[in-house]
Amino acid sequence: MAQPVPVLLWAWCALTALAGAAQGSFEVSVSPEAAVVEHGGSVWINCSTTCRDPGAMGGVETSLTTTDRKSGPGWVAFRLVNIKEWASSPQCYFTCNGTIKLVTANISAYRAPERVVLEPLPEMELGQAYNVTCWVLNVAPVTHLTVTLRRGGETLHTETFQSHTGTGPDNITVITEITPQRRDHGQEITCHTALDLTPHGSHFENSSSAVELKVYGAAQGSFEVSVSPEAAVVEHGGSVWINCSTTCRDPGAMGGVETSLTTTDRKSGPGWVAFRLVNIKEWASSPQCYFTCNGTIKLVTANISAYRAPERVVLEPLPEMELGQAYNVTCWVLNVAPVTHLTVTLRRGGETLHTETFQSHTGTGPDNVTVITEITPQRRDHGQEITCHAALDLTPYGSHFENSSSAVELKVYGAAQGSFEVSVSPEAAVVEHGGSVWINCSTTCRDPGAMGGVETSLTTTDRKSGPGWVAFRLVNIKEWASSPQCYFTCNGTIKLVTANISAYRAPERVVLEPLPEMELGQAYNVTCWVLNVAPVTHLTVTLRRGGETLHTETFQSHTGTGPDNITVITEITPQRRDHGQEITCHTALDLTPHGSHFENSSSAVELKVYDLPEEPWLQTSRYIEVGARPLARCGVAGVFPVAGEAWFTLSFGGVSLNFTVTTLDNTATAQGEVWSPSPGQHQLNCTVTVGPVSRSAGQSVLVYRLPEPVLEVNESRTLVNSSVTVTCRSPEADPPGVLLQLRDAERVLVSSPPAQPLVQLHLTAGEEDNGREFTCEATPVSGIPAMKRTSARLTVLYGPRMDDSGCPREWIWKEETEQTFSCLARGNPAPAVVCTKDGVPVSIGVQRQVRREDAGTYHCKASNAHGSASRDVTVQVEYLNILGLALGLVGAAAALTGLGVGGYMYYRSTRIRNYRLRRQQAKQAEQGKPAEQMSLNGATQNTPELEHSV
């Protein structure tokens, strides 16, 4: 590190500065005079002198670390590295013929905002005031910071910090108050920062996340009145439409406007009324909109301002100036309103000398504004132009107007007779590669014979000259950096000055590498290529996601002056909210103040973000029979961005399945039939893919073969008392091993051990076995929940069987009643039954009226292929005994005595007969045989029981 200059050296330097007009005086300059460097960065400082002494010695005094010293005739350069002082002032010095001169550079370190945070906003009540707070964290220098709060595209508040003290980083809080209206509901509040270090550094922008406004009405039945526009800026004498609207639901609501301005062209509709305010000559007015709703009046005020753009901007003529003396530069801005929106800037060439605003100005009408700043001209200022620029910024409610004065040339002269200076204009120029520029060499020499020229490797044409100046046009400039030298010979002395000419090439193309489909939460590189650009040191590349800056990169340490291809890479980890956002790459080639500012952008690349937060699920049977086609379902929930983006692959045993897909909300489900022609363990696999994200699920399924069991009856039709064998067996199953069971309708008859392939049942066929159903059941012993059945029915053949249940032996009928003669027999096949009475066939199963002659004995015979059986059936018919009653009456008439005896005897015999008949019927009933009774001429006959025979 360089050592401090001794105190005597400082004193000598001061004396020398006072004697600057002496013969052989010299100047020391530093480049850059001011620089802004990222905290911890580096910068080159070039110290140069006009001293012709070959032994002139130069250096730099600074508390910063210096490296990489370079030097040449009349100049020395140092690289200042690891700059962590927020403000430093290195001093360049040269010793020329024992005289020391110094010049100071100003180095500032910056730190772009670490973070911009907008305080969360509560749910807001309509018409109430709320604070909006933005924090800008760890930024320096704060004096170059601008913070803007926006609601949608509208600027709510802008704040600068030019009066901020301190050079280091600080946390900044910006607060503004809002009173939300209904139209604000759903609008987004954002906070934007700009750290503007131009012309000595870069321009950095950053933004907070957006916060949505949620605005709610105050009370049931309340109404609001609003005016649009709330604020307007109109040219003096102009006009504007004012629209008054209300939320009142009353059809009879009445609205209007109270104003001192002239209103014309009234228009209205449900809930609104509009007026045109014309010939506005009040510089500030406040028309009031009002509505009457259900007897209640509410008003709202609009602010109307009239403006007048600056009538003229005048820069006071400047005198010829003496080197090192102070002079005032005065600018008048005439007849402008409102002055509070005016900004006046004084510039020397591309350098801003002074900027002044008038926010504290009182009065709303037009005024003349005077701006004064002081300058102390240096030799390099000779030939520079001073200009005054006025900006009347009425946004967001009006236009932006700019006006400028005519330029005034600075003429700077040395104090001593005979000394002279040579200057070049422009000192630095940036020209398109292959383009041209005029170089003007001028001198303060008063010698009419002074001769000037230019030394350069570039092609010169179109020479022009005049007293004290000569100009050349440099054409077809293809050197990326060149240093033409202007010189003048004055009274035998030669002086030179060097200009710096840079050639540029705007980016040929800006290309953003295509982005893949992205998985949520994974890191990806975003790559931007900037092709064929020069000079790279003036390039800034910014990658943005929507309106958010992802990454900004500058290239101030880039070596080489020619064109180059630049690659910028940053990493992003996409979130759900990024889906559909656009990534863009923006380049700025900033050649100001010596050239233009070029911007270019890549085509936008859309971010596609996908997520499958949950594993898929499978739903199907664990066991499937060969040839069966059960359904399998595979589903996944939480698909992002939409369930319809899900892509399924469903396979079974390595074979793709056909399926259909359904969606509900963020869930997608695939359904298809599962089948296999061969038994064994098979894998059911489901893969769900959305974008680059895949999730899989698998399930093992056993495909089995269980053939129908075989049921064999050796004689399915057999004679009664024959031997019958029933066999139940199973063909080969896969997996092997079947449990067999033989059963009938009531119970399991026989079961097999697991390894036995068949079971048998031996029986002697009885009549009761006719129609008996046997079932053979096969169940896998492996635990597969399956069963197969085969059934067969046994037919037993036997001859007829007749008994009282089907063919009763006796029937007792009453005369003239309706009766049916019935006689049935059992047998297989079913026997045919024929009944006769007295050799005459009788109809069986036919209803008829009973007559006395129906009484008697019927012979019934049943026959089939296996035999016959017969049975006699007795039918008795009961009727009234009229003959006995008549004989009794005759006897009574002959003799009263005989009547009594005869009547008694008749009564007794009748009671005895009925008694015996009832006892016989009761006895037969106890034996399970129906009583047969026949009354023939009043007598009772007993018929013996008939047995069937086979």
Residue pairs with C-beta under 8 A, 6 or more apart in sequence:
1 62
1 63
1 64
1 65
1 66
2 59
2 60
2 61
2 62
2 66
3 61
4 61
5 13
5 61
5 91
5 93
5 100
5 102
9 100
12 99
12 100
13 93
13 99
13 100
13 101
13 102
16 99
16 100
16 101
17 101
19 25
20 323
20 324
20 415
21 414
21 415
21 416
21 419
22 416
23 416
23 418
23 419
24 97
25 414
25 416
25 419
26 49
26 50
26 51
26 52
26 56
26 94
26 96
26 99
26 101
27 49
27 50
27 101
27 378
27 379
28 47
28 48
28 49
28 58
28 92
28 93
28 94
28 101
28 102
28 103
29 47
29 48
29 49
29 92
29 103
29 380
30 45
30 46
30 47
30 48
30 92
30 103
30 104
30 105
31 45
31 46
31 48
32 43
32 45
32 105
32 200
33 105
33 106
34 105
34 106
34 107
34 108
34 200
35 43
35 105
35 106
35 107
35 108
35 200
35 201
36 108
36 109
36 110
36 197
36 200
36 201
36 202
37 43
37 83
37 107
37 108
37 109
37 110
37 201
38 109
38 110
38 111
39 83
39 84
39 86
39 109
39 110
39 111
39 140
39 169
40 82
40 83
40 84
40 109
41 83
41 109
41 556
41 557
42 79
42 80
42 81
42 82
42 83
42 557
43 79
43 80
43 83
43 107
44 77
44 78
44 79
44 80
45 60
45 77
45 78
45 79
45 80
45 90
45 92
45 105
46 75
46 76
46 77
47 58
47 59
47 60
47 75
47 76
47 77
47 78
47 92
47 93
47 94
47 103
48 58
48 74
48 75
48 76
49 56
49 58
49 74
49 75
49 94
49 96
49 101
50 74
50 421
50 495
51 74
51 94
51 96
51 97
53 96
53 97
54 73
56 74
56 94
56 95
56 96
56 97
57 94
57 95
58 71
58 75
58 76
58 92
58 93
58 94
58 95
59 76
59 92
59 93
60 66
60 76
60 78
60 90
60 91
60 92
60 93
61 90
61 91
61 93
61 102
62 80
62 88
62 89
62 90
62 91
63 85
63 88
64 80
64 81
64 82
64 83
64 85
64 88
64 90
64 107
65 80
65 81
65 82
66 78
66 79
66 80
66 81
67 78
67 79
67 81
68 78
68 79
69 76
69 77
69 78
69 79
70 76
70 77
70 78
71 77
80 90
80 107
83 107
83 109
84 109
85 107
85 109
86 108
86 109
86 140
86 141
86 167
86 168
86 169
87 106
87 107
87 108
87 109
87 141
87 167
88 107
89 104
89 105
89 106
89 107
90 104
90 105
90 107
91 102
91 103
91 104
91 105
92 102
92 103
92 104
92 105
93 100
93 101
93 102
93 103
94 100
94 101
108 141
108 167
108 197
108 200
108 201
109 140
110 140
110 141
110 144
110 195
110 197
110 201
111 138
111 139
111 140
111 169
112 139
112 195
112 204
112 206
112 552
113 136
113 137
113 138
113 139
113 145
113 193
113 195
113 204
113 206
114 137
114 138
114 139
115 135
115 136
115 137
115 138
116 134
116 135
116 136
116 137
116 191
116 192
116 193
116 206
116 207
116 208
117 134
117 135
117 137
117 191
117 208
118 132
118 133
118 134
118 189
118 190
118 191
118 208
118 209
118 210
118 211
119 132
119 133
119 134
119 135
120 211
121 130
121 132
121 189
121 211
121 213
121 214
122 130
123 214
123 216
124 130
124 180
124 213
124 214
124 215
124 216
125 215
125 216
125 217
125 218
126 180
126 181
126 182
126 215
126 216
126 217
126 218
126 224
127 179
127 180
127 181
127 218
127 224
128 179
128 180
129 177
129 178
129 179
130 177
130 178
130 179
130 180
131 175
131 176
131 177
132 149
132 156
132 157
132 175
132 176
132 177
132 178
132 189
133 173
133 174
133 175
134 147
134 149
134 173
134 174
134 175
134 191
134 208
135 171
135 172
135 173
136 145
136 147
136 171
136 172
136 173
136 174
136 191
136 193
137 171
138 169
138 170
138 171
139 145
139 169
139 170
139 171
139 172
139 193
139 195
140 167
140 168
140 169
140 170
141 167
142 161
142 164
142 166
142 170
142 172
143 161
143 162
143 163
143 164
144 195
144 196
144 197
145 160
145 161
145 172
145 193
145 194
145 195
146 158
146 159
146 160
146 193
146 194
146 196
147 158
147 159
147 172
147 174
147 191
147 192
147 193
148 155
148 157
148 158
148 159
148 191
148 192
148 193
148 194
149 155
149 156
149 157
149 158
149 174
149 176
149 189
149 190
149 191
149 192
150 156
150 189
150 190
150 191
150 192
151 178
151 184
151 187
151 188
151 189
151 213
152 187
152 188
153 396
154 396
155 395
155 396
156 176
156 178
156 189
157 174
157 176
159 174
161 172
164 170
174 191
178 184
180 213
180 215
181 215
181 224
181 226
182 215
182 217
182 224
182 226
182 247
183 226
184 213
184 215
185 213
185 214
185 215
185 216
186 212
186 213
186 214
187 212
187 213
188 210
188 211
188 212
188 213
189 210
189 211
189 212
189 213
190 207
190 208
190 209
190 210
190 211
191 207
191 208
192 205
192 206
192 207
192 208
193 204
193 205
193 206
193 207
194 203
194 204
194 205
195 203
195 204
195 205
196 203
197 203
197 204
198 590
198 592
199 350
199 351
199 352
199 592
199 593
202 540
202 552
202 554
202 590
203 540
203 590
204 552
205 549
206 549
207 547
207 548
207 549
217 224
217 247
223 246
223 247
223 248
223 249
223 291
223 293
223 296
223 298
224 246
224 247
224 298
225 244
225 245
225 246
225 255
225 289
225 290
225 291
225 298
225 299
225 300
226 244
226 245
226 246
226 289
226 300
227 242
227 243
227 244
227 245
227 289
227 300
227 301
227 302
228 242
228 243
228 245
229 240
229 242
229 302
229 397
230 302
230 303
231 302
231 303
231 304
231 305
231 397
232 240
232 302
232 303
232 304
232 305
232 397
232 398
233 305
233 306
233 307
233 394
233 397
233 398
233 399
234 240
234 280
234 304
234 305
234 306
234 307
234 398
235 306
235 307
235 308
236 280
236 281
236 283
236 306
236 307
236 308
236 337
236 366
237 279
237 280
237 281
237 306
238 280
238 306
239 276
239 277
239 278
239 279
239 280
240 276
240 277
240 280
240 304
241 274
241 275
241 276
241 277
242 257
242 274
242 275
242 276
242 277
242 287
242 289
242 302
243 272
243 273
243 274
244 255
244 256
244 257
244 272
244 273
244 274
244 275
244 289
244 290
244 291
244 300
245 271
245 272
245 273
246 253
246 255
246 271
246 272
246 291
246 293
246 298
247 271
248 271
248 291
248 293
248 294
250 293
250 294
251 270
253 271
253 291
253 292
253 293
253 294
254 291
254 292
255 268
255 272
255 273
255 289
255 290
255 291
255 292
256 273
256 289
256 290
257 263
257 273
257 275
257 287
257 288
257 289
257 290
258 287
258 288
258 290
258 299
259 277
259 285
259 287
259 288
260 282
260 285
261 277
261 278
261 279
261 280
261 282
261 285
261 287
261 304
262 277
262 278
262 279
263 275
263 276
263 277
263 278
264 275
264 276
264 278
265 275
265 276
266 273
266 274
266 275
267 273
267 274
268 274
277 287
277 304
280 304
280 306
281 306
282 304
282 306
283 305
283 306
283 337
283 338
283 364
283 365
283 366
284 303
284 304
284 305
284 306
284 338
284 364
285 303
285 304
286 301
286 302
286 303
286 304
287 301
287 302
287 304
288 299
288 300
288 301
288 302
289 299
289 300
289 301
289 302
290 297
290 298
290 299
290 300
291 297
291 298
305 338
305 364
305 394
305 397
305 398
306 337
307 337
307 338
307 341
307 392
307 394
307 398
308 335
308 336
308 337
308 366
309 336
309 392
309 401
309 403
310 333
310 334
310 335
310 336
310 342
310 390
310 392
310 401
310 403
311 334
311 335
311 336
312 332
312 333
312 334
312 335
312 403
313 331
313 332
313 333
313 334
313 388
313 389
313 390
313 403
313 404
313 405
314 331
314 332
314 334
314 388
314 405
315 329
315 330
315 331
315 386
315 387
315 388
315 405
315 406
315 407
315 408
316 329
316 330
316 331
316 332
317 408
318 327
318 329
318 386
318 408
318 410
318 411
319 327
320 411
320 412
320 413
321 327
321 377
321 410
321 411
321 412
321 413
322 377
322 412
322 413
322 414
322 415
323 377
323 378
323 379
323 412
323 413
323 414
323 415
324 376
324 377
324 378
324 415
325 376
325 377
326 374
326 375
326 376
327 374
327 375
327 376
327 377
328 372
328 373
328 374
329 346
329 353
329 354
329 372
329 373
329 374
329 375
329 386
330 370
330 371
330 372
331 344
331 346
331 370
331 371
331 372
331 388
331 405
332 368
332 369
332 370
333 342
333 344
333 368
333 369
333 370
333 371
333 388
333 390
333 403
334 368
335 366
335 367
335 368
336 342
336 366
336 367
336 368
336 369
336 390
336 392
337 364
337 365
337 366
337 367
338 361
338 364
339 358
339 361
339 363
339 367
339 369
340 358
340 359
340 360
340 361
341 392
341 393
341 394
342 357
342 358
342 369
342 390
342 391
342 392
343 355
343 356
343 357
343 390
343 391
343 393
344 355
344 356
344 369
344 371
344 388
344 389
344 390
344 391
345 352
345 354
345 355
345 356
345 388
345 389
345 390
345 391
346 352
346 353
346 354
346 355
346 371
346 373
346 386
346 387
346 388
346 389
347 353
347 386
347 387
347 388
347 389
348 375
348 381
348 384
348 385
348 386
348 410
349 384
349 385
349 426
349 593
350 592
350 593
350 594
351 593
353 373
353 375
353 386
354 371
354 373
356 371
358 369
361 367
371 388
375 381
377 410
377 412
378 412
379 412
379 414
379 421
379 423
380 423
380 427
381 410
381 412
382 410
382 411
382 412
382 413
382 421
382 423
382 442
382 444
383 409
383 410
383 411
383 423
383 425
383 440
383 442
384 409
384 410
384 425
385 407
385 408
385 409
385 410
386 407
386 408
386 409
386 410
387 404
387 405
387 406
387 407
387 408
388 404
388 405
389 402
389 403
389 404
389 405
390 402
390 403
390 404
391 400
391 401
391 402
392 400
392 401
392 402
393 400
394 400
394 401
412 444
413 444
414 420
414 421
414 444
418 491
419 444
420 443
420 444
420 445
420 446
420 447
420 450
420 488
420 490
420 493
420 495
421 443
421 444
421 495
422 441
422 442
422 443
422 452
422 486
422 487
422 488
422 495
422 496
422 497
423 441
423 442
423 443
423 486
423 497
424 439
424 440
424 441
424 442
424 484
424 486
424 497
424 498
424 499
425 439
425 440
425 442
426 437
426 439
426 499
426 594
427 499
427 500
428 499
428 500
428 501
428 502
428 594
429 437
429 499
429 500
429 501
429 502
429 594
429 595
430 501
430 502
430 503
430 504
430 591
430 594
430 595
430 596
431 437
431 477
431 501
431 502
431 503
431 504
431 595
432 503
432 504
432 505
432 506
433 477
433 478
433 480
433 503
433 504
433 505
433 534
433 563
434 476
434 477
434 478
434 503
435 477
435 503
436 473
436 474
436 475
436 476
436 477
437 473
437 474
437 477
437 501
438 471
438 472
438 473
438 474
439 454
439 471
439 472
439 473
439 474
439 484
439 486
439 499
440 469
440 470
440 471
441 452
441 453
441 454
441 469
441 470
441 471
441 472
441 486
441 487
441 488
441 497
442 452
442 468
442 469
442 470
443 450
443 452
443 468
443 469
443 488
443 490
443 495
444 468
445 468
445 488
445 490
445 491
447 490
447 491
448 467
450 468
450 488
450 489
450 490
450 491
451 488
451 489
452 465
452 469
452 470
452 486
452 487
452 488
452 489
453 470
453 486
453 487
454 460
454 470
454 472
454 484
454 485
454 486
454 487
455 484
455 485
455 487
455 496
456 474
456 482
456 483
456 484
456 485
457 479
457 482
458 474
458 475
458 476
458 477
458 479
458 482
458 484
458 501
459 474
459 475
459 476
460 472
460 473
460 474
460 475
461 472
461 473
461 475
462 472
462 473
463 470
463 471
463 472
463 473
464 470
464 471
464 472
465 471
474 484
474 501
477 501
477 503
478 503
479 501
479 503
480 502
480 503
480 534
480 535
480 561
480 562
480 563
481 500
481 501
481 502
481 503
481 535
481 561
482 500
482 501
483 498
483 499
483 500
483 501
484 498
484 499
484 501
485 496
485 497
485 498
485 499
486 496
486 497
486 498
486 499
487 494
487 495
487 496
487 497
488 494
488 495
502 535
502 561
502 591
502 594
502 595
503 534
504 534
504 535
504 538
504 589
504 591
504 595
505 532
505 533
505 534
505 563
506 533
506 589
506 598
506 600
507 530
507 531
507 532
507 533
507 539
507 587
507 589
507 598
507 600
508 531
508 532
508 533
509 529
509 530
509 531
509 532
510 528
510 529
510 530
510 531
510 585
510 586
510 587
510 600
510 601
510 602
511 528
511 529
511 531
511 585
511 602
512 526
512 527
512 528
512 583
512 584
512 585
512 602
512 603
512 604
512 605
513 526
513 527
513 528
513 529
514 605
515 524
515 526
515 583
515 605
515 607
515 608
516 524
516 692
517 608
517 610
517 691
517 692
518 524
518 574
518 607
518 608
518 609
518 610
518 691
518 692
519 609
519 610
519 611
519 691
519 692
519 693
520 574
520 575
520 576
520 609
520 610
520 611
520 640
520 693
521 573
521 574
521 575
521 611
522 573
522 574
523 571
523 572
523 573
524 571
524 572
524 573
524 574
525 569
525 570
525 571
526 543
526 550
526 551
526 569
526 570
526 571
526 572
526 583
527 567
527 568
527 569
528 541
528 543
528 567
528 568
528 569
528 585
528 602
529 565
529 566
529 567
530 539
530 541
530 565
530 566
530 567
530 568
530 585
530 587
531 565
532 563
532 564
532 565
533 539
533 563
533 564
533 565
533 566
533 587
533 589
534 561
534 562
534 563
534 564
535 561
536 555
536 558
536 560
536 564
536 566
537 555
537 556
537 557
537 558
538 589
538 590
538 591
539 554
539 555
539 566
539 587
539 588
539 589
540 552
540 553
540 554
540 587
540 588
540 590
541 552
541 553
541 554
541 566
541 568
541 585
541 586
541 587
542 549
542 551
542 552
542 553
542 585
542 586
542 587
542 588
543 549
543 550
543 551
543 552
543 568
543 570
543 583
543 584
543 585
543 586
544 550
544 583
544 584
544 585
544 586
545 572
545 578
545 581
545 582
545 583
545 607
546 581
546 582
550 570
550 572
550 583
551 568
551 570
553 568
555 566
558 564
568 585
572 578
574 607
574 609
575 609
576 609
576 611
576 640
576 641
578 607
578 609
579 607
579 608
579 609
579 640
579 641
580 606
580 607
580 608
580 641
581 606
581 607
582 604
582 605
582 606
582 607
583 604
583 605
583 606
583 607
584 601
584 602
584 603
584 604
584 605
585 601
585 602
586 599
586 600
586 601
586 602
587 598
587 599
587 600
587 601
588 597
588 598
588 599
589 597
589 598
589 599
590 597
591 597
591 598
608 691
609 640
609 641
609 691
610 640
610 641
610 645
610 690
610 691
610 692
610 693
611 638
611 639
611 640
611 690
611 693
612 636
612 638
612 639
612 640
612 688
612 690
612 693
612 694
612 695
613 638
613 640
614 636
614 637
614 638
614 695
615 636
615 695
615 697
616 634
616 635
616 636
616 686
616 687
616 688
616 695
616 696
616 697
617 634
617 635
617 636
617 697
618 632
618 633
618 634
618 684
618 686
618 697
618 698
618 699
619 632
619 633
619 634
619 635
620 630
620 631
620 632
620 633
620 674
620 684
620 699
620 701
621 630
621 701
622 699
622 700
622 701
622 702
623 701
623 702
623 704
623 784
623 785
623 786
624 630
624 674
624 675
624 676
624 701
624 702
624 703
624 704
625 703
625 704
625 705
625 706
625 786
626 676
626 677
626 678
626 679
626 703
626 704
626 705
627 675
627 677
628 675
629 673
629 674
629 675
630 673
630 674
631 671
631 672
631 673
631 674
632 650
632 652
632 657
632 671
632 672
632 673
632 674
632 684
633 669
633 670
633 671
634 648
634 650
634 669
634 670
634 671
634 686
634 688
634 697
635 667
635 668
635 669
635 670
636 646
636 667
636 668
636 688
636 695
637 666
637 667
638 666
638 667
639 645
639 646
639 666
639 667
639 668
639 688
639 690
640 666
640 690
642 663
642 666
643 663
643 664
643 665
643 666
643 667
643 668
644 663
644 668
645 690
645 691
646 661
646 663
646 668
646 688
646 689
646 690
647 688
647 689
647 690
648 659
648 661
648 668
648 670
648 686
648 687
648 688
648 689
649 656
649 685
649 686
649 687
649 689
650 656
650 657
650 659
650 670
650 672
650 684
650 685
650 686
651 657
651 684
651 685
652 674
652 675
652 676
652 682
652 683
652 684
652 685
652 701
653 676
653 682
653 683
653 703
654 683
657 672
657 673
657 674
658 672
658 673
659 670
659 671
659 672
660 670
660 671
660 672
661 668
661 669
661 670
661 671
662 668
662 669
662 671
663 669
668 688
670 686
674 684
674 701
676 682
676 703
678 703
679 703
679 704
679 705
679 734
679 735
680 702
680 703
680 734
681 700
681 701
681 702
681 703
682 700
682 701
682 702
682 703
683 698
683 699
683 700
683 701
684 698
684 699
684 700
684 701
685 696
685 697
685 698
686 696
686 697
686 698
687 694
687 695
687 696
688 694
688 695
688 696
702 735
702 784
704 733
704 734
704 735
704 780
704 782
704 784
704 786
705 733
705 734
706 733
706 738
706 778
706 780
706 784
706 786
706 788
707 730
707 731
707 732
707 733
707 778
707 788
708 778
708 788
708 790
709 728
709 729
709 730
709 731
709 738
709 740
709 776
709 777
709 778
709 788
709 789
709 790
710 727
710 728
710 729
710 730
710 731
710 776
710 790
711 726
711 727
711 728
711 742
711 774
711 775
711 776
711 790
711 791
711 792
712 726
712 727
712 729
712 792
713 724
713 725
713 726
713 727
713 774
713 792
713 794
714 724
714 725
714 726
714 727
715 722
715 724
716 792
716 793
716 794
716 795
717 795
717 797
718 724
718 765
718 794
718 795
718 796
718 797
719 765
719 796
719 797
719 798
719 866
720 765
720 766
720 767
720 796
720 797
720 798
721 764
721 765
721 766
722 764
722 765
723 762
723 763
723 764
723 765
724 762
724 763
724 764
724 765
724 769
724 794
725 760
725 761
725 762
726 742
726 760
726 761
726 762
726 763
726 774
726 792
726 794
727 758
727 759
727 760
728 740
728 741
728 742
728 750
728 752
728 758
728 759
728 760
728 776
728 790
729 740
729 757
729 758
729 759
729 776
730 738
730 740
730 757
730 758
730 778
733 778
733 780
735 780
735 782
737 754
737 755
737 780
737 781
737 782
738 754
738 757
738 778
738 779
738 780
738 781
739 751
739 752
739 754
739 778
739 779
739 780
739 781
740 751
740 752
740 756
740 757
740 758
740 759
740 776
740 777
740 778
741 748
741 750
741 751
741 752
741 759
741 776
741 777
741 779
742 748
742 749
742 750
742 751
742 759
742 760
742 761
742 774
742 775
742 776
742 777
743 749
743 774
743 775
743 777
744 772
744 773
744 774
744 775
745 772
745 773
749 761
749 774
750 759
750 760
750 761
751 759
752 758
752 759
754 781
761 774
763 769
765 794
765 796
766 796
767 796
767 798
767 801
767 826
767 828
769 794
769 796
770 794
770 795
770 796
770 798
770 828
771 793
771 794
771 795
772 793
772 794
773 791
773 792
773 793
773 794
774 791
774 792
774 793
774 794
775 789
775 790
775 791
776 789
776 790
776 791
777 787
777 788
777 789
778 787
778 788
778 789
779 786
779 787
780 786
795 828
796 828
797 828
797 829
797 865
797 866
798 827
798 828
798 866
799 827
799 831
799 864
799 866
799 867
799 868
799 869
799 950
800 825
800 826
800 827
800 831
800 862
800 863
800 864
800 867
800 868
800 869
800 948
800 950
801 825
801 826
801 827
801 869
801 948
801 950
802 823
802 825
802 826
802 860
802 862
802 869
802 870
802 871
802 948
803 826
803 948
804 928
804 929
804 930
806 823
806 824
806 825
806 826
807 822
807 823
807 824
807 825
807 833
807 860
807 871
807 873
808 873
808 929
808 930
808 932
809 871
809 872
809 873
809 874
809 929
809 930
809 932
809 943
809 945
809 946
810 873
810 874
810 875
810 876
810 924
810 929
810 930
810 931
810 932
810 933
810 943
811 819
811 821
811 873
811 874
811 875
811 876
811 930
811 932
812 875
812 876
812 878
812 931
812 932
812 933
812 934
813 819
813 850
813 854
813 875
813 876
813 877
813 878
814 850
814 877
814 878
814 879
815 850
815 851
815 852
815 877
815 878
815 879
816 849
816 850
816 851
817 849
817 850
818 847
818 848
818 849
818 850
819 847
819 848
819 850
820 845
820 846
820 847
820 848
821 835
821 842
821 843
821 844
821 845
821 846
821 848
821 858
821 875
822 844
822 845
823 833
823 835
823 844
823 858
823 860
823 871
823 873
824 833
825 831
825 833
825 862
825 869
827 862
827 864
827 866
827 867
828 864
828 866
829 864
829 865
830 864
831 862
831 863
831 864
831 868
831 869
832 862
832 863
832 864
833 844
833 860
833 861
833 862
834 841
834 860
834 861
834 863
835 841
835 842
835 844
835 858
835 859
835 860
835 861
835 873
836 842
836 858
836 859
837 856
837 857
837 858
837 859
838 856
842 858
850 877
851 877
852 877
852 879
854 875
854 877
855 875
855 876
855 877
855 934
855 935
855 936
856 874
856 875
856 934
857 872
857 873
857 874
857 875
857 943
858 872
858 873
858 874
858 875
859 870
859 872
859 873
860 870
860 871
860 872
860 873
861 868
861 869
861 870
862 868
862 869
862 870
867 950
868 950
869 948
869 949
869 950
870 948
870 949
871 946
871 948
872 943
872 946
873 932
873 946
874 932
874 934
874 943
875 932
875 934
876 932
876 933
876 934
876 935
877 934
877 935
878 933
878 935
879 935
881 938
884 906
884 938
888 899
888 902
888 903
888 906
891 898
891 899
891 902
892 898
892 899
892 902
892 903
893 899
913 940
916 940
917 933
917 940
920 931
920 942
921 931
921 933
924 930
924 931
924 932
925 931
929 945
932 943
933 940
934 940
934 941
934 943
